[in-house]
Amino acid sequence: MPALDLNTLSKHLAENNFSPVYMFTGEDVYRKNALLDKIVKKLAVDDFNYAKEDAARTDMGEILALANTAPVFSDRRVIFLNNIDKLKKEAQSALLGYLELPLPSTVLILFHNDPKKLKTDASVKKAAADVGVSVDFPELKDAALAAWIKSKFKEKNLDASYEAVEVLADSVGGDLAALEQEIEKIFLYKGAGVADKEDVLACVGFSKEENPFALSNAVLTCDKNTALTLVGRLLEERESPVSILNKISACVLKMARIKRLSNAGYGATEITQGAGLMFWEGRLAASARVFPPEAALVRTLEKIIDADMQLKSSSGADPEILLKGVLMGLFVK
């Protein structure tokens, strides 16, 4: 069976259509665990018919013997094997042998957590897909992450503004478990209605005066004076110079992509897609005309590389001079 998308698999489970083997690949352990819990709950197996093991630590002979054993006073037995990417060759061969003819009454769920290893050895994935279901769970990014955040807000009967989603994604990153905790905090703080940027900032521990995105906003709007002031303030507040430089770098890279696409004659929609912008960042495509020239952006990126090397070495360079020098070079007329 070919790899399924999550929606199709959810439909199969709703129809009580179960496979003897499920293989979940990818880095997103949160969504894998959520689907594992869904399958176990749907099958309603008891402790006698449910086993959870780390594939790298268990005796593969014993666990496969259990997989080949009929369930006890139940229609199904569920066995969950985590970290099959860490299997040694002999254990992997034993698993491949079982996958040739899995027991129909056993539901074997395999987690493969290392995409790099999957590129060099996809034998277990192929064998699992031949007799069961394979689903990939890559780390959510950009628009996919934003859509997931929006859906989690909706589960709480909350609507979230584009700015709120952006701030939350930038604050927490792609850690879905952490995002879920923050959304729960926002729900308890806000209740029903629309969650906006100020609600997110309040709940993740920032006040309006401490907006962690102020520097990025200043750079992207080409507000040189504000950007220079914020760099000084952040250094006074003991923020890492490398962290500040990374914020500037992310903005300059974004501006360079937008400027290049704009110069090539692309429209706003094409720029938004081509530059990898989030859907609420479409306004930046229209700002390309006020961005520094493309040559200045390239020179700034070169300065950022040099500043990064100096900040990470024992050069003794003054971080404030380096950081403000980068900004001055970016906005020079």
C-alpha positions in Angstrom: 0.0 0.0 0.0 1.4 3.5 -0.9 2.1 6.1 1.8 -1.1 7.7 3.1 -1.7 11.2 4.1 -3.0 11.8 7.6 -6.6 12.7 6.5 -7.0 9.5 4.6 -5.7 7.4 7.5 -8.0 9.2 9.9 -10.9 8.3 7.7 -9.8 4.7 7.6 -9.7 4.6 11.4 -13.1 6.2 11.7 -14.4 3.4 9.5 -12.7 0.8 11.8 -10.5 -0.1 8.9 -7.2 -1.2 10.6 -4.0 -2.4 9.1 -1.7 -5.1 10.7 1.3 -2.7 10.3 1.7 1.0 10.6 5.0 2.7 10.1 5.3 6.4 11.1 8.4 8.2 9.8 9.7 11.7 10.2 10.8 14.1 13.0 7.5 15.1 14.4 7.1 12.8 17.4 4.2 14.9 18.7 1.8 14.0 15.8 3.1 10.4 15.7 2.2 10.0 19.4 -1.2 11.6 18.8 -2.0 9.1 16.1 -0.6 6.2 18.2 -3.0 7.2 21.0 -5.9 7.5 18.6 -5.3 3.9 17.3 -4.9 2.4 20.8 -8.0 4.2 22.0 -10.0 3.2 18.9 -9.1 -0.5 19.4 -9.7 -0.3 23.1 -7.0 -2.8 24.0 -6.3 -3.6 27.6 -2.9 -4.0 29.3 -2.8 -7.7 28.5 -2.9 -6.9 24.8 -0.7 -3.8 24.6 3.1 -3.7 24.6 5.3 -0.6 24.2 9.0 -1.2 23.6 12.1 0.7 22.5 13.3 -1.3 19.5 17.0 -0.7 20.3 16.6 -2.2 23.8 14.1 -4.9 23.5 14.7 -8.6 22.6 13.4 -8.6 19.0 12.9 -12.4 19.2 10.6 -12.1 22.2 8.6 -9.1 20.8 8.1 -10.8 17.5 7.0 -14.0 19.2 4.4 -11.9 21.0 3.4 -10.3 17.7 2.8 -13.8 16.4 0.6 -14.7 19.4 -3.2 -14.3 19.3 -4.7 -11.7 21.6 -6.1 -12.6 25.0 -9.9 -12.2 25.2 -9.7 -9.5 22.6 -10.0 -9.1 18.8 -6.6 -7.3 18.6 -3.2 -7.0 20.1 -1.2 -3.8 19.7 2.6 -3.6 19.8 4.4 -0.3 19.6 8.1 -0.3 18.7 9.8 3.0 18.9 13.2 3.9 17.4 13.4 1.2 14.8 16.0 3.4 13.1 18.4 2.2 15.8 18.0 -1.5 15.1 21.1 -3.5 14.6 21.3 -5.6 11.4 20.3 -9.0 13.0 17.2 -7.4 14.7 16.3 -5.6 11.5 16.4 -8.9 9.6 14.1 -10.5 12.1 11.7 -7.6 11.8 11.8 -7.8 8.0 11.0 -11.5 8.3 7.9 -10.8 10.4 6.7 -8.1 7.9 6.6 -10.7 5.1 3.5 -12.3 6.7 2.3 -10.3 9.7 -0.4 -11.8 12.0 -3.8 -10.1 11.1 -4.9 -9.9 14.7 -1.8 -7.9 15.7 -1.5 -4.2 15.0 2.3 -3.5 14.9 3.1 0.3 15.1 6.6 1.3 14.2 8.3 4.7 14.7 11.2 5.6 12.6 12.6 8.9 13.8 15.8 9.6 11.7 15.1 10.9 8.2 18.8 10.7 7.3 18.9 7.0 7.9 15.7 6.5 6.0 17.5 7.9 2.9 20.2 5.3 3.0 18.1 2.3 4.2 14.4 2.3 3.4 14.0 -1.5 3.6 11.8 -1.6 6.7 9.6 1.2 5.3 9.1 -0.6 2.0 8.3 -3.9 3.7 5.9 -2.2 6.1 4.2 -0.3 3.2 3.8 -3.6 1.2 1.6 -5.1 4.0 0.3 -2.1 5.8 0.4 1.7 6.0 3.2 4.2 5.9 2.8 7.8 7.0 5.4 10.5 7.1 5.4 13.2 9.8 7.9 15.9 8.8 8.5 18.8 11.1 5.8 21.4 10.4 7.1 24.7 9.1 5.9 28.0 7.6 2.3 27.7 6.3 1.8 24.2 7.5 2.8 25.2 11.0 0.5 28.2 10.9 -2.4 26.1 9.8 -1.8 23.7 12.6 -1.7 26.5 15.2 -5.0 27.9 13.7 -6.6 24.5 14.0 -5.5 24.2 17.7 -7.0 27.5 18.5 -10.3 26.5 16.8 -10.4 23.3 19.0 -10.6 25.8 21.9 -13.3 27.8 20.1 -10.9 30.6 19.7 -10.0 32.4 16.5 -6.5 33.7 16.1 -5.4 36.7 14.1 -2.6 36.3 11.6 -0.4 38.4 13.8 -1.1 36.2 16.8 -0.2 33.1 14.9 3.0 34.7 13.6 4.1 35.8 17.1 3.3 32.4 18.6 5.2 30.5 15.9 8.2 32.8 16.2 8.2 32.7 20.0 7.9 28.9 20.4 9.1 27.5 17.1 8.0 24.1 15.7 7.7 22.3 19.1 4.0 21.2 18.8 3.8 20.1 22.5 5.1 23.5 23.6 2.7 25.3 21.3 -0.2 23.3 22.6 0.7 24.3 26.2 0.9 28.0 25.1 -2.4 27.8 23.3 -4.0 26.3 26.5 -2.6 29.3 28.5 -4.0 31.7 26.0 -7.4 30.0 26.1 -7.4 30.2 29.9 -6.4 33.9 29.7 -8.7 34.9 26.9 -11.7 32.6 26.9 -13.9 32.8 23.8 -13.4 35.3 21.0 -10.4 36.3 18.9 -6.9 36.0 20.3 -4.6 38.8 19.0 -0.9 39.5 19.1 -1.2 41.3 22.5 -2.8 38.2 24.1 0.0 36.0 22.8 2.7 38.4 24.1 1.0 38.5 27.5 0.8 34.8 27.8 4.2 33.8 26.6 5.8 36.2 29.1 6.4 39.4 27.2 4.9 42.8 27.8 4.2 45.3 25.0 7.5 47.1 25.9 9.4 43.9 25.5 8.0 42.8 22.1 10.6 40.3 20.9 9.9 41.1 17.3 10.4 44.8 17.5 13.9 44.6 16.0 12.7 42.4 13.1 9.9 44.8 12.4 12.2 47.8 12.4 14.6 46.1 9.9 11.8 45.0 7.6 10.2 48.5 7.6 13.7 50.0 7.0 13.4 52.1 10.2 17.2 52.6 10.7 17.0 54.8 13.9 14.6 52.4 15.7 16.7 49.4 14.7 19.9 51.0 16.0 18.2 52.0 19.3 16.8 48.5 19.8 20.2 46.8 19.2 21.7 49.0 22.0 18.7 48.2 24.3 18.9 44.5 23.7 22.6 44.4 24.5 22.0 46.4 27.7 19.4 43.7 28.6 22.2 41.1 28.1 20.7 39.4 25.0 23.4 37.4 23.2 25.0 39.4 20.3 24.9 36.3 18.1 21.1 36.0 18.8 20.6 39.7 17.8 22.7 39.1 14.7 20.6 36.1 13.8 17.4 38.2 13.9 19.0 40.8 11.6 20.3 38.1 9.3 16.8 36.4 9.0 15.3 39.8 7.9 18.1 40.6 5.4 17.7 37.1 3.8 14.0 37.6 3.5 14.5 41.1 2.0 17.0 39.8 -0.5 14.7 37.1 -1.7 11.8 39.5 -2.1 13.9 42.1 -3.8 15.4 39.6 -6.3 11.9 38.3 -7.2 10.5 41.8 -7.5 13.4 42.9 -9.7 12.7 39.9 -11.9 9.1 41.1 -12.5 7.2 38.7 -10.3 3.8 39.7 -8.8 2.9 39.8 -5.1 1.5 36.3 -5.0 4.5 34.8 -6.8 6.9 36.7 -4.5 5.0 35.5 -1.4 5.3 31.9 -2.6 8.8 32.1 -4.1 10.3 33.9 -1.1 8.9 31.3 1.3 6.8 34.0 3.2 4.0 33.1 5.6 0.6 33.9 4.1 0.2 36.9 6.3 3.5 38.4 5.2 2.2 39.1 1.7 2.4 42.8 2.6 6.2 42.5 2.4 6.0 41.8 -1.3 4.7 45.3 -1.8 7.5 46.8 0.3 10.2 45.6 -2.1 10.4 49.0 -3.7 11.5 50.6 -0.4 14.0 47.9 0.4 17.7 48.7 -0.1 19.2 47.8 -3.5 19.9 44.1 -4.1 23.7 44.8 -4.2 23.4 46.4 -0.7 21.6 43.4 0.6 24.2 41.1 -0.7 27.0 43.2 0.8 25.1 43.2 4.2 24.9 39.4 4.1 28.7 39.3 3.6 29.1 41.6 6.6 26.8 39.4 8.6 29.0 36.4 7.9 32.1 38.4 8.9 30.5 39.7 12.1 29.3 36.2 13.0 32.9 34.9 12.7 34.2 37.7 14.9 31.5 37.3 17.5 32.2 33.6 17.8 36.0 34.0 18.0 38.3 35.7 20.5 38.8 38.7 18.2 37.9 41.2 21.0 35.7 43.2 18.6 33.0 45.3 20.3 29.6 43.6 19.6 27.7 46.9 19.5 30.0 48.3 16.9 29.7 45.1 14.8 26.0 44.9 15.0 25.3 48.6 14.4 27.9 48.5 11.6 25.8 45.8 9.8 22.7 48.0 10.1 24.5 51.1 8.9 25.8 49.3 5.9 22.3 48.0 5.1 20.6 51.4 5.2 23.4 53.5 3.7 22.0 55.8 1.0 
